[in-house]
């Protein structure tokens, strides 16, 4: 059961503008968060499958996505660094195991 959020209409013009901006920013941030999580998930799937070449290629793509999302402030830079470090160690472990 999804409850609908009650939105109050701001009285001031600046408040109304801020409400409009928040809707647009929320949509943009949601899209970027999704892109980030998908990139991380794809690398992890390749690691689990044991595909070394695919994992390293996807990791290279994921790094740029992770950095760009962190630069925009969607996620904290330390979280981005932590995620890249964990993915890197998984990919390296896969390379040394083979």
N, C-alpha and C positions, 0 to 999 in steps of 0.2 A: 504494500500500500504506500503510494507516494503522496506525501502531503505537499500542497502547493504553497510556495513561499509568498507571504503577503508583502507587497512592495508599496511603500508609502511614496507619494509624489512630493518631492521637495518643493518648497515655496519659492525659493530664490532661484534666479536664472543660473547662477553658478552651480547650485546644487543639482539642478536638472541636467546641466551639461556634464557634471561629474558622473551622474547616474548613467548617462548615455555612454560616456567614455569607459566606465567600468564594465558595461556589457560587452563592448568591443574587445577590451583588454582581456576579459575573462575567457572569451572565445579563442583569442590568439594564444593565450597561455595554455589553455586546455589542449589545443592542437600541438603545441610544442612539447608539452609534457608527454603526450601520447607518442610522438615521434621519438623522444628520448627513450621511453620505456620499451618501445618496439625494437629499437636498435640494440639495446642491452639484451633483450630477450632473444633476438636472432643470433647474437654471438654465443649466448649460453646454449641454445639449441644445437648450434654447429659443434660446440665443444662436447656436448653429451653424445652427439652422433659420432664423434671421433674424426670429423673431417678437418684435418689440419689446414689445408689450403683455404677452404671456405671460411674457417674460423678467423684466420689471420686477415683475410680480405675484408670480412665483415667488421672485424675489430678496427681496422684502419678507417672505415667509414664511420663507425660508431664514435671514434675519438673526436672527429670533427663535429659531429652532431652534439655530443656531450659538451664540448668546449663552447659551441655557439649558444647552447641553451643556458649554460652557466654564465656566460658573458652578459646575457640579457636579464639575468637575475631571477630566472624561473626557479632554479635550484641554486643552493649555495655552492661556491667554488670548492669548498672542502668536500662536499658530497660528491661533486663531479670527479674530483681527484681520487676520492676513495673508490668510486665505481670503476674508474679507468684502471686503477691499480689492481683491483680484484679481477677484472676481466683480463688484464694483461697477464697476471699470474696463472690464470686458468689456461690461456692460450699457450703460454710458455711451457706449462706442465704437459700439455697435449703434445707439443713439439718434442720435448725431451723423452716422452714416453714412447714415441714412435721410432 
